[in-house]
Amino acid sequence: MRISYNWLKQFIKLDWNSDETANLLTDLGLEVEGVDKFESLKGGLEGVVVGHVLTCVQHPNADRLRVTTVDLGDGNAPVQIVCGAPNVAAGQKVPVATIGTNLYDKEGNPFQIKKGKIRGEESFGMICAEDELGIGESHDGIMILDEDLKPGTPLSKVFNIETDEVFEIGLTPNRADAMSHWGVARDLRAGMIQRNVNTELITPSVSNFRIDKRTLKIDVKVDDNKLTPRYCGVTISGVTVQPSPAWLQNRLLAIGITPKNNIVDVTNYVMHELGQPLHAFDAGKIRGNKIIVQTAEAGTKYITLDDVERTLHEDDLMICDENGPICIAGVLGGKRSGVNENTASIFLESAYFNPVSIRKTAKRHGINTDASFRFERGIDPTITEYALKRAALLIQETAGGEITSDVIDIYPKKMEDHQVFVNFKNVERVIGQEINKETIKKILVSLDIKINSMSDAGIGLVIPSYRVDVEREIDVIEEILRVYGYNNVSFSQKLNASMSNAARTEDYKLQNIIANQLVSVGFNEMMANSLTTPDYVKLSENLKEEFNVLMLNPLSSDLSAMRQSLLFSALEAVSFNINRRRSDLKFFEFGKSYHKLPSGYDENKHLTLTLTGNRIQESWTQAQKPSDFFMFKGYVDMILQRLGINKVQTQPATNDVFSEGLAYTLGSETLVEMGVVKKQVLKHFDVKQEVFFADFNWGAVIKVVSAKIKFTEIAKFPEVRRDLALLVDNEVSFQNIYAIARQTEKSLLKDINLFDVYEGKNLPEGKKSYAVSFILQDNTKTLTDIQIDKIMDKIRQNLETQTGAQLR
């Protein structure tokens, strides 16, 4: 938000420099991010003075040049200036750009006036034409100034060139009360009073407002007073639409607004002056001389001032006449009723609209205007009529005309100020030090907060309605603190800190453990938006459209639902990276899924892994090898092992987003589902390479993580390996062999590994060959061959009996 310092001084008397004011505003919470210089004319005519031409003679070496002597009023001898203008003559008062002055061409590029020689004659400056100074367009000759002007007078004073300093304020969304010069001045006054600089707030007078005639009445009907709590209007006839006077244009230009015409400029001026948006309608285009404030009929087509045809929503609040909509209330005017150079009478509107309604309409149509910006955050309902009268007087001043109707003010239910009680002990507890009660009272009064009652315990307050951000006791304490000054709060030299004891299985601790482990093996953490498109549920039959949690006020259709699965967010990231030539990807994400179940809303936490591309970067030392299923499974197993979850069962995954996959279960709970994402799902994201995805049910994982840490000494005695080559039926899995071996020998059998599988030639039909290794070890002694053979014979017999396995 841009605030003009000159404009600000119209509300509050200041003799501080801009740096002091900027520091105070920042201390008050209105952070000044920068201060820019504004000049109504580029360069501000600095270095250009009034000169008196004493002599003017023909140049000896050029027919079209004159040699003049000019008094610059600086007490020095007159200077010689060579001039080519045909109208230069002795006795004239002229504008002179002195040596070192910067002038600007039409493109805004500077050029410096230097001492020089023109056809052999020295020249110490430049006598200027209108266009050379930027004051006008004429280049027929030099400017001839008033004879009464004194030589040496800066030309900036002759033409009232305005210079200004403009504060760029980083306004927080809650400070709707400070979205105007008046609002900033209110805060500035409070800060100055706290620093014992007493000053009054100067408000523009509307005492001259009067009704000249009652010849143009516009009836107003408001259908819903909840959407439009207050609506004011008045007609002004006999106006002349033309460019605004220089002072008004300069005010708007300083804050970055391009002037249009005097009517529109006044409405913009008052909005930035007082914070009340206004709108001027061409009264001659209002059909039936009637204004109706109502919601639109769904599907109605409407052309706004920016020449865009928009389709209205049934909840859009509209300003209508008898022929239909003429303005989107509080957002943007319509093409049909706009003010132009032919407008002779206007209907001036000043209203308070429901902030939620305006915000939804603006977001729905993708419109962001200065008016909607203010209405969305909540304006002051008490100044609606005052701002209308202020604007009407300014329009009469700049465009002429007469007030030709009574002021319409539809305000059926007055918006009351709200009350808050503040406990002094809470003020001390929150701020960290005791503030004198009289100081608190002084601060609150300076903020226009009325004191209803006061006792030793606390203070009862009435908060003005324009402070929409102050509703609770803590809000008032924040106001006290920011005006008192954060820098004035004392700090102890002693720093106290408390140490909290958290269990090893706390969620955040486990997340950090696993995140560090995944990063160490090359994964990158991603954080996707929980908002997504509701259409993603159509990619999986396991997801139901009726379970979508939909936004009431979505930013867009692509961000209108909470995600039911983290898979699609991951695939968006994969697609984004592949499109930027990064195809070897390892992602993990801690996030939540959201469901609207018949029993109520459900929210679940997940850890997801995503893997695609090659195992390692391309190198001349190693051949490229793509990531595969078993590599990915190793990462999943690694996480479970790191968390101490070992007794899991695996079975084929039933999730329909996988072409093949595994589900890890513990009891009846599924901990992880992992697999290869189906090509038809990948196609939706334009991903053509294989993608592996794992989804950990993090809530279930946390439940089974044990807080106990178990450890054993490193065995002192050697381990022994024995291999079996088994011929088994095709339906026998390694899991079957693993379970039988484990059941046969529980204490000495440390590990079982499948290291070769063969199917095909030289094997009976329906058979396959497994090569399995068995690791045996006794922690108390060295195993003998007799013990080892006995165990292996028993394993072999049980495998033969239970699976029909044969030794090859």
C-alpha positions in Angstrom: 0.0 0.0 0.0 1.4 3.4 -1.0 0.9 6.4 1.3 1.7 10.0 0.2 3.5 12.0 2.9 2.0 15.3 1.6 -1.4 13.8 1.7 -0.8 12.4 5.2 0.1 15.9 6.4 -3.4 17.0 5.4 -4.7 14.9 8.3 -2.0 15.5 10.9 0.4 18.3 11.5 4.0 16.9 11.1 7.3 18.7 11.0 9.3 15.4 11.1 11.4 14.2 8.2 10.2 11.1 6.4 12.7 8.8 8.1 11.4 9.6 11.5 7.8 9.1 10.4 8.7 5.8 8.7 10.4 4.5 11.8 7.4 5.3 13.9 5.0 3.7 11.5 7.1 0.6 11.4 7.1 0.5 15.3 3.4 0.7 15.2 3.1 -2.4 13.0 2.7 -0.5 9.7 6.0 -1.6 8.3 7.5 0.9 5.9 9.3 -1.2 3.2 10.6 1.7 1.3 10.3 5.5 0.7 10.1 6.7 -2.9 10.4 10.2 -4.2 7.6 11.6 -6.4 7.8 14.6 -8.7 4.8 15.9 -10.6 7.3 16.8 -13.3 10.3 14.6 -13.7 13.4 16.3 -12.4 11.2 18.8 -10.6 12.7 21.6 -12.7 15.7 21.6 -10.3 18.4 23.9 -11.6 15.9 25.9 -13.8 15.5 29.6 -12.8 14.0 32.7 -14.1 16.5 34.7 -16.2 16.3 38.3 -17.4 17.6 38.8 -21.0 19.7 42.0 -20.9 21.0 42.0 -24.4 20.3 40.0 -27.6 22.5 40.4 -30.7 23.0 38.4 -34.0 25.4 35.6 -33.8 28.5 36.5 -35.9 28.8 33.1 -37.5 25.2 31.9 -37.8 22.1 33.6 -39.3 19.6 31.7 -37.1 21.4 32.0 -33.7 21.4 34.9 -31.2 23.9 35.7 -28.5 22.3 36.9 -25.3 23.5 38.1 -21.9 21.2 36.9 -19.1 20.9 38.0 -15.5 20.3 34.8 -13.4 19.7 36.7 -10.1 22.5 35.0 -8.3 24.5 38.1 -7.6 27.1 37.2 -10.2 27.8 38.8 -13.5 25.3 38.1 -16.3 26.1 35.0 -18.3 26.3 34.6 -22.1 23.9 32.1 -23.7 23.6 31.3 -27.3 19.9 30.8 -28.3 18.3 29.6 -31.6 14.7 30.6 -30.8 13.3 33.2 -33.2 11.3 35.0 -30.4 14.1 35.7 -28.0 14.6 39.4 -27.3 16.1 41.8 -24.8 14.0 42.6 -21.7 12.3 39.2 -21.6 11.9 37.0 -18.5 12.7 33.5 -19.6 13.4 30.0 -18.1 17.1 29.2 -18.0 18.5 25.7 -17.4 21.8 26.5 -15.6 25.1 24.5 -16.0 24.8 21.0 -14.5 21.0 20.9 -14.8 19.4 17.6 -15.9 16.5 17.9 -18.4 14.5 15.0 -19.8 13.4 14.1 -23.3 10.0 12.7 -24.2 11.1 9.2 -23.4 12.3 10.2 -19.9 16.0 10.0 -20.7 18.1 12.6 -19.0 20.6 15.0 -20.7 22.8 17.4 -18.8 23.3 21.1 -19.6 27.0 21.8 -20.0 29.2 24.7 -20.8 29.9 24.7 -24.6 30.8 26.6 -27.7 28.3 27.1 -30.5 29.8 28.3 -33.8 32.7 29.9 -31.9 30.7 31.6 -29.2 30.6 30.4 -25.6 27.3 29.5 -24.0 26.7 29.1 -20.3 23.2 27.5 -20.1 20.1 27.1 -22.1 17.0 29.2 -22.5 14.2 26.7 -22.7 11.0 26.1 -24.6 7.9 24.4 -23.1 8.6 20.9 -24.4 12.2 21.0 -23.3 11.0 21.5 -19.7 8.2 19.0 -20.0 5.6 21.7 -19.2 3.9 21.7 -22.6 4.2 20.6 -26.2 5.1 23.8 -27.9 8.5 24.1 -29.6 7.8 27.2 -31.7 10.0 29.3 -29.4 11.2 29.9 -25.9 8.8 30.4 -23.0 8.1 34.0 -22.2 7.5 34.4 -18.5 5.6 37.1 -16.5 7.6 40.4 -16.4 7.0 40.7 -12.7 9.0 37.6 -11.8 12.3 38.2 -10.1 15.5 36.8 -11.7 16.8 33.8 -9.9 13.4 32.5 -8.8 13.3 28.7 -9.1 10.9 27.8 -11.9 9.5 25.0 -9.7 7.9 27.7 -7.5 6.5 29.5 -10.6 4.8 26.4 -11.8 4.0 24.8 -8.4 5.9 21.6 -9.2 5.0 19.2 -6.4 7.5 16.9 -4.8 6.4 14.2 -2.4 7.7 11.2 -0.5 5.7 8.0 -0.8 5.8 5.3 1.9 5.5 1.7 0.7 3.7 0.0 3.6 3.6 -3.8 3.9 0.1 -3.9 5.3 -1.0 -7.1 7.1 -4.4 -8.4 6.1 -6.0 -7.8 9.5 -5.4 -4.1 9.4 -8.4 -3.1 7.4 -8.6 0.1 9.4 -5.3 1.4 8.0 -6.1 1.0 4.3 -6.3 4.7 3.8 -4.4 8.0 4.6 -6.9 8.8 7.3 -6.4 5.3 8.9 -2.6 5.7 8.8 -2.9 9.2 10.3 -5.0 7.7 13.2 -2.3 5.3 14.0 0.4 7.9 13.6 -1.4 10.2 16.1 -1.6 7.4 18.6 2.1 6.8 18.3 2.9 10.5 18.6 0.8 10.8 21.8 2.6 7.9 23.3 5.8 9.8 22.6 4.3 12.9 24.3 3.8 14.8 21.0 0.2 15.9 21.3 -1.5 16.6 18.0 -5.0 16.5 16.6 -6.5 14.6 13.7 -7.7 17.0 11.0 -10.8 15.6 9.2 -12.1 17.1 5.9 -15.2 19.2 6.5 -18.5 18.4 4.8 -20.4 21.3 6.4 -20.8 23.0 3.0 -22.9 20.0 1.7 -26.4 21.1 0.8 -29.2 20.0 -1.5 -29.5 22.5 -4.4 -32.6 21.0 -6.0 -34.7 17.9 -5.9 -35.1 17.4 -9.6 -33.5 13.9 -10.1 -34.6 11.2 -7.7 -33.3 7.7 -8.0 -35.2 5.2 -5.9 -33.2 2.5 -4.1 -34.4 -1.0 -3.0 -32.2 -3.4 -1.0 -33.4 -7.0 -1.1 -31.1 -8.4 1.5 -29.9 -6.2 4.4 -27.5 -9.0 5.6 -25.6 -8.7 2.3 -25.9 -4.9 2.2 -26.2 -3.6 5.8 -25.9 0.0 4.6 -26.5 1.8 1.3 -26.2 5.5 0.6 -26.7 7.5 -2.6 -27.2 10.9 -4.0 -27.6 12.4 -7.5 -25.5 15.3 -8.9 -26.7 17.0 -12.1 -25.0 19.4 -14.6 -21.5 17.9 -14.2 -18.8 18.4 -16.8 -16.6 15.3 -17.3 -13.1 16.5 -18.0 -9.5 15.9 -16.8 -9.0 16.5 -13.1 -7.1 19.5 -11.8 -3.4 19.1 -11.3 -3.5 18.8 -7.5 -5.9 15.8 -7.7 -3.9 14.1 -10.5 -0.7 14.6 -8.5 -2.2 12.9 -5.4 -3.3 9.9 -7.5 -0.1 9.7 -9.5 2.0 9.7 -6.3 0.3 6.5 -5.1 0.5 4.8 -8.5 -3.1 5.4 -9.8 -3.5 6.7 -13.4 -6.0 9.6 -13.5 -9.0 9.0 -15.8 -11.5 11.9 -15.5 -12.6 14.2 -12.7 -15.6 12.0 -11.6 -13.7 8.7 -11.4 -10.6 10.4 -9.9 -12.7 11.8 -7.1 -14.1 8.4 -6.2 -10.6 7.0 -6.2 -9.3 9.9 -4.2 -11.9 9.5 -1.4 -11.4 5.8 -1.3 -7.6 6.2 -0.6 -8.3 9.2 1.6 -10.9 7.7 3.9 -11.0 4.0 3.1 -14.5 4.1 1.7 -14.9 2.8 -1.8 -17.5 4.7 -3.9 -19.0 4.2 -7.4 -20.4 6.8 -9.8 -23.1 5.7 -12.3 -24.2 7.7 -15.3 -27.7 8.6 -14.0 -29.0 9.0 -17.6 -28.3 5.3 -18.2 -30.2 4.0 -15.1 -33.4 2.6 -16.6 -36.6 3.5 -14.7 -34.6 5.8 -12.3 -34.4 2.9 -9.9 -31.5 1.0 -8.2 -32.1 -2.5 -7.0 -29.5 -4.2 -4.8 -30.0 -8.0 -5.2 -28.3 -11.3 -6.0 -28.0 -12.3 -9.6 -29.9 -14.9 -11.5 -27.5 -17.8 -12.2 -26.1 -17.8 -15.8 -26.8 -14.1 -16.5 -24.3 -12.6 -19.0 -22.8 -9.3 -17.9 -20.1 -7.1 -19.4 -17.8 -5.3 -16.9 -15.9 -2.0 -17.4 -12.9 -4.0 -18.6 -14.9 -5.2 -21.6 -15.0 -8.8 -20.4 -18.3 -10.7 -20.6 -18.8 -12.6 -17.3 -21.3 -15.3 -16.4 -22.9 -14.4 -13.0 -23.4 -16.8 -10.1 -26.6 -16.9 -8.1 -24.7 -15.6 -5.0 -23.2 -12.6 -6.8 -24.5 -9.4 -5.2 -25.4 -6.9 -8.0 -26.5 -3.3 -8.4 -29.3 -3.4 -11.0 -31.8 -1.2 -12.7 -35.0 -2.2 -14.3 -33.1 -3.7 -17.3 -30.7 -5.8 -15.3 -27.3 -5.7 -13.7 -25.2 -2.5 -14.0 -22.4 -3.2 -11.4 -20.9 -6.1 -9.5 -21.5 -4.7 -6.0 -18.2 -3.7 -4.3 -16.1 -5.3 -7.1 -16.3 -3.8 -10.6 -18.7 -1.5 -12.5 -20.5 -2.3 -15.7 -19.8 -1.1 -19.2 -23.4 0.0 -19.7 -23.6 2.5 -16.8 -20.0 3.8 -16.8 -19.2 7.5 -16.7 -17.8 9.0 -19.9 -17.3 12.5 -21.5 -21.0 12.7 -22.4 -22.2 12.1 -18.9 -24.3 15.1 -17.6 -25.7 13.7 -14.3 -24.5 10.9 -12.0 -25.8 8.7 -9.2 -23.1 8.5 -6.5 -23.0 5.3 -4.4 -21.4 4.8 -1.0 -22.2 1.4 0.7 -21.1 -1.2 3.2 -21.3 -4.7 1.7 -20.9 -8.0 3.5 -17.2 -8.8 3.4 -17.6 -12.6 2.9 -20.0 -12.0 -0.1 -17.6 -9.6 -1.8 -14.6 -11.9 -1.2 -16.4 -14.9 -2.7 -17.6 -12.9 -5.8 -14.2 -11.4 -6.4 -12.5 -14.8 -6.2 -15.2 -16.5 -8.3 -14.6 -14.1 -11.2 -10.9 -13.6 -10.6 -11.2 -9.9 -10.1 -9.0 -7.9 -7.7 -9.7 -4.2 -7.4 -8.9 -1.6 -4.8 -12.6 -1.5 -3.9 -12.9 -5.3 -3.4 -9.6 -5.3 -1.5 -11.2 -3.0 1.1 -14.7 -4.5 1.2 -13.3 -8.0 1.6 -11.5 -7.0 4.8 -14.2 -4.9 6.3 -14.5 -1.1 6.1 -16.0 1.4 8.6 -19.8 1.4 8.4 -20.0 4.7 10.3 -18.5 6.9 7.6 -20.6 5.7 4.6 -22.7 8.9 4.5 -19.8 11.2 5.4 -17.6 9.8 2.6 -20.5 10.3 0.2 -20.8 13.9 1.1 -17.1 14.4 0.9 -17.0 13.0 -2.6 -20.0 15.0 -3.7 -18.4 18.3 -2.6 -15.2 17.3 -4.4 -17.1 16.5 -7.6 -18.8 19.9 -7.4 -15.4 21.5 -7.0 -13.8 19.7 -10.0 -16.8 19.0 -12.3 -19.4 21.6 -11.3 -23.0 20.6 -11.0 -25.7 20.7 -8.3 -26.9 18.2 -5.7 -30.3 17.2 -7.1 -31.7 14.7 -4.5 -31.9 14.0 -0.9 -29.2 11.7 0.5 -30.6 8.1 0.5 -29.4 6.2 3.6 -30.8 2.7 4.0 -29.5 1.5 7.3 -32.2 -0.6 9.0 -30.0 -2.2 11.7 -27.2 -0.1 13.0 -23.9 -2.0 13.4 -23.1 -1.7 17.1 -19.6 -1.3 18.5 -18.6 -4.4 20.5 -17.5 -4.5 24.1 -14.4 -6.2 25.6 -13.2 -6.4 29.2 -9.4 -6.4 29.7 -7.8 -7.8 32.9 -4.7 -5.9 33.9 -3.0 -9.0 35.1 -3.4 -10.6 31.7 -1.8 -7.5 30.1 1.2 -7.9 32.4 1.4 -11.7 31.8 1.3 -11.4 28.0 3.6 -8.4 27.6 6.0 -9.6 30.3 6.1 -6.4 32.4 3.7 -4.1 34.2 2.5 -1.1 32.3 1.1 1.8 34.3 -2.7 1.9 34.2 -2.8 5.5 33.2 -0.5 4.7 30.3 -2.8 1.9 29.2 -5.8 4.3 29.4 -3.9 6.9 27.4 -3.1 4.4 24.7 -6.6 3.2 24.4 -8.1 6.7 24.2 -5.6 7.6 21.5 -6.9 4.6 19.5 -10.5 5.8 19.7 -11.3 2.9 22.0 -13.9 4.2 24.6 -13.5 3.4 28.2 -16.8 2.1 29.6 -15.7 1.2 33.1 -12.4 0.9 35.1 -11.5 -0.9 38.3 -8.4 -2.3 40.0 -8.9 -5.6 38.2 -9.4 -4.4 34.7 -11.0 -2.0 32.2 -14.3 -2.3 30.2 -14.0 -1.1 26.7 -16.1 -0.2 23.7 -14.3 -1.0 20.4 -15.1 1.1 17.4 -16.8 -0.8 14.6 -14.0 0.0 12.1 -11.6 -2.1 14.1 -12.7 -5.4 12.7 -9.5 -7.1 13.9 -10.1 -6.2 17.6 -12.7 -8.6 19.1 -11.0 -10.3 22.1 -9.0 -9.3 25.1 -5.8 -10.6 23.5 -6.4 -8.3 20.5 -6.7 -5.3 22.8 -3.4 -6.3 24.6 -1.7 -6.5 21.2 -3.0 -2.9 20.4 -1.6 -1.7 23.8 1.8 -3.3 23.1 2.3 -2.1 19.6 1.5 1.5 20.6 3.5 1.3 23.8 6.4 0.0 21.6 7.9 -3.4 21.4 11.3 -1.7 21.8 10.2 -0.3 25.2 9.6 -3.8 26.7 12.6 -4.6 28.9 14.3 -7.9 28.8 16.0 -9.7 31.6 19.7 -10.6 31.3 18.8 -14.0 32.6 17.4 -16.5 30.1 15.1 -19.2 31.4 14.3 -22.3 29.4 12.5 -25.5 30.3 13.4 -28.9 29.1 10.5 -31.2 28.2 10.9 -34.9 28.2 9.4 -36.6 25.1 9.1 -40.3 24.5 11.3 -41.9 21.9 8.2 -42.8 19.9 6.9 -39.3 19.6 5.6 -38.7 16.1 8.1 -35.8 15.3 11.0 -37.8 16.5 10.2 -40.8 14.4 9.7 -38.5 11.4 13.1 -37.0 11.9 14.7 -40.4 12.2 13.2 -41.7 9.0 13.7 -38.5 7.1 17.4 -38.5 7.9 17.7 -42.1 6.9 15.9 -41.5 3.6 18.0 -38.4 2.8 21.2 -40.4 3.5 20.2 -42.8 0.7 19.5 -40.1 -1.8 15.8 -39.2 -1.3 14.5 -35.7 -1.4 11.6 -34.6 0.8 8.6 -33.0 -1.0 5.7 -31.0 0.4 2.7 -31.1 -1.8 -0.5 -29.0 -1.5 -3.3 -30.8 0.3 -5.7 -29.1 -2.1 -6.2 -30.8 -5.4 -8.7 -31.5 -8.1 -11.7 -33.7 -7.2 -11.3 -35.5 -10.5 -8.3 -37.6 -9.3 -10.6 -40.0 -7.5 -11.7 -41.2 -10.9 -8.3 -42.8 -11.4 -8.9 -45.4 -8.7 -12.0 -47.5 -7.8 -10.8 -47.5 -4.2 -11.5 -43.8 -3.9 -15.0 -42.6 -3.8 -16.2 -39.3 -5.3 -18.7 -38.8 -2.4 -15.8 -39.0 0.1 -14.3 -35.8 -1.3 -13.9 -33.0 1.2 -14.8 -30.0 -1.0 -13.9 -26.3 -0.4 -16.8 -23.9 0.0 -14.7 -21.1 -1.5 -12.1 -22.7 -3.8 -9.3 -20.7 -5.4 -9.8 -22.7 -8.6 -11.4 -25.9 -9.8 -7.9 -27.5 -9.6 -7.7 -26.7 -5.9 -11.3 -27.4 -4.8 -10.9 -30.6 -2.9 -8.7 -32.1 -0.1 -6.7 -35.0 -1.4 -7.8 -38.6 -0.7 -4.5 -40.0 -1.7 -0.9 -38.7 -1.8 -0.1 -40.7 -4.9 -1.4 -38.1 -7.4 0.5 -35.3 -5.7 3.7 -37.3 -6.1 2.9 -38.0 -9.7 2.4 -34.3 -10.3 5.9 -33.7 -8.9 7.3 -36.6 -11.0 5.8 -35.1 -14.2 7.0 -31.6 -13.3 10.6 -32.8 -12.9 10.6 -35.1 -16.0 9.4 -32.2 -18.1 12.5 -30.3 -16.9 14.8 -33.1 -17.9 15.2 -34.5 -14.3 14.1 -38.1 -14.7 16.0 -39.9 -11.9 13.9 -39.2 -8.9 13.6 -40.2 -5.3 10.9 -38.5 -3.3 9.4 -38.9 0.2 6.6 -37.0 1.8 4.9 -36.9 5.2 1.4 -35.7 4.6 -2.3 -36.3 5.3 -5.3 -37.6 3.3 -8.8 -36.4 4.0 -12.1 -38.2 3.6 -15.8 -37.3 4.2 -17.1 -40.6 5.4 -20.8 -41.3 6.3 -19.6 -41.4 9.9 -17.9 -38.0 9.7 -14.7 -36.4 8.5 -11.6 -38.6 8.6 -7.9 -37.5 8.5 -5.0 -39.9 8.2 -1.3 -39.4 8.2 1.0 -41.1 5.6 4.6 -41.5 4.7 5.0 -42.0 0.9 8.0 -43.0 -1.1 8.3 -42.4 -4.9 11.1 -43.9 -7.1 11.6 -43.6 -10.8 14.5 -43.5 -13.3 18.0 -45.0 -13.1 19.8 -46.1 -9.9 22.8 -43.9 -10.4 23.8 -41.0 -12.6 25.2 -41.7 -16.0 29.0 -42.4 -15.9 31.7 -43.9 -18.1 32.7 -46.3 -15.3 29.3 -47.9 -14.9 26.5 -48.9 -17.2 23.1 -47.4 -16.7 20.7 -49.7 -14.7 17.1 -48.7 -14.1 15.6 -48.9 -10.6 13.6 -52.1 -10.0 11.0 -53.5 -7.8 13.4 -55.2 -5.4 15.5 -52.2 -5.0 12.4 -50.2 -4.0 11.3 -53.0 -1.7 14.7 -52.7 0.0 14.0 -49.1 0.9 10.6 -50.1 2.4 12.2 -52.9 4.4 14.9 -50.5 5.6 12.3 -48.1 7.1 10.5 -50.9 8.9 13.7 -52.3 10.3 14.9 -48.9 11.4 11.7 -48.6 13.4 12.1 -52.1 14.9 9.1 -53.6 13.1 10.2 -57.1 12.1 7.3 -59.5 12.4 5.4 -58.4 9.4 3.6 -60.5 6.8 3.6 -59.7 3.1 0.9 -60.5 0.6 -0.2 -59.3 -2.8 -1.4 -55.7 -2.8 -5.1 -55.2 -3.7 -4.8 -51.5 -4.5 -6.0 -51.0 -8.1 -3.4 -48.2 -8.7 -0.7 -50.9 -8.8 0.0 -53.3 -11.7 1.8 -55.4 -9.1 2.7 -54.9 -5.5 2.9 -56.0 -1.9 1.1 -55.2 1.3 2.9 -55.4 4.6 0.6 -56.4 7.4 0.9 -56.9 11.2 -2.1 -58.8 12.5 -5.2 -57.2 10.9 -3.5 -53.9 10.3 -2.0 -52.9 6.9 1.2 -50.9 7.5 2.4 -50.4 4.0 1.2 -50.8 0.4 3.9 -50.7 -2.3 4.1 -51.5 -6.0 4.5 -50.4 -9.6 2.0 -47.7 -10.6 -0.2 -48.7 -13.5 0.5 -47.3 -16.9 -3.0 -45.9 -17.3 -2.6 -43.9 -14.1 0.8 -42.6 -15.3 -0.6 -41.7 -18.7 -2.9 -39.2 -17.0 0.2 -37.3 -15.8 2.1 -37.8 -19.1 4.7 -40.0 -17.4 6.1 -42.6 -19.7 8.7 -44.3 -17.4 8.1 -46.8 -14.7 7.2 -45.4 -11.2 7.3 -47.2 -7.9 5.2 -45.9 -5.0 4.9 -46.9 -1.4 2.2 -45.7 1.1 2.9 -46.1 4.8 -0.1 -45.8 7.1 1.9 -43.7 9.5 -0.7 -43.8 12.2 -0.7 -47.6 12.2 3.2 -47.6 12.1 3.5 -45.4 15.1 1.2 -47.7 17.2 3.4 -50.7 16.7 6.8 -49.0 17.2 8.2 -50.2 20.5 9.9 -47.8 22.9 12.2 -50.5 24.1 15.6 -50.8 22.6 17.0 -54.3 22.3 20.6 -55.2 21.7 22.9 -58.2 21.7 26.6 -58.6 21.9 28.5 -59.4 18.7 28.8 -63.2 18.5 32.1 -64.6 19.5 31.6 -67.9 17.6 31.5 -68.3 13.8 28.4 -68.7 11.7 28.0 -71.5 9.2 26.3 -71.4 5.8 24.6 -74.3 4.1 22.9 -74.3 0.7 20.0 -76.4 -0.6 19.0 -76.6 -4.3 15.3 -77.5 -4.2 12.9 -78.6 -6.9 9.5 -77.4 -5.9 6.0 -77.0 -7.5 5.3 -73.6 -9.2 2.8 -72.6 -6.6 5.3 -73.0 -3.7 6.7 -69.6 -2.7 9.8 -68.6 -0.9 7.6 -67.4 1.9 6.4 -71.0 2.4 10.0 -72.3 2.6 11.0 -69.5 4.9 8.2 -70.2 7.3 8.8 -74.0 7.4 12.6 -73.5 8.1 11.9 -70.9 10.8 9.4 -73.2 12.5 11.9 -76.2 12.3 14.8 -74.4 13.9 14.1 -71.3 16.0 17.2 -70.6 18.0 20.2 -71.5 15.8 18.9 -70.5 12.3 19.8 -66.8 12.0 19.0 -66.0 8.3 17.4 -67.5 5.2 18.0 -66.2 1.7 16.8 -67.0 -1.7 19.8 -66.4 -4.1 18.7 -68.1 -7.3 15.4 -69.1 -9.1 15.3 -71.2 -12.3 12.4 -72.2 -14.4 12.4 -73.7 -17.9 14.6 -76.2 -19.8 15.6 -79.5 -18.2 13.0 -79.2 -15.4 9.8 -81.2 -15.1 6.6 -79.4 -16.1 5.1 -77.4 -13.3 8.4 -77.3 -11.4 10.9 -74.6 -10.6 14.3 -74.6 -8.8 15.1 -72.6 -5.7 18.6 -72.1 -4.4 18.3 -71.2 -0.7 21.1 -70.4 1.8 20.7 -71.0 5.5 22.9 -69.3 8.1 23.4 -71.1 11.4 25.1 -69.8 14.5 25.3 -70.6 18.2 26.2 -67.7 20.5 27.6 -69.9 23.2 29.9 -72.3 21.3 31.1 -73.4 17.9 28.7 -75.6 16.0 29.9 -79.2 15.1 29.3 -80.9 11.8 27.0 -83.4 13.6 24.8 -80.6 14.9 24.7 -78.8 11.6 23.9 -81.9 9.6 21.1 -82.8 12.1 19.5 -79.4 11.7 19.7 -79.4 7.9 18.3 -83.0 7.7 15.4 -81.9 9.8 14.7 -78.8 7.6 15.0 -80.9 4.4 12.6 -83.6 5.7 10.0 -80.9 6.7 10.3 -79.2 3.3 9.8 -82.6 1.6 6.8 -83.5 3.8 5.0 -80.1 3.7 5.8 -78.8 0.2 6.9 -81.9 -1.8 10.4 -80.3 -2.3 13.2 -82.5 -3.7 16.9 -82.0 -3.6 18.5 -81.5 -7.0 
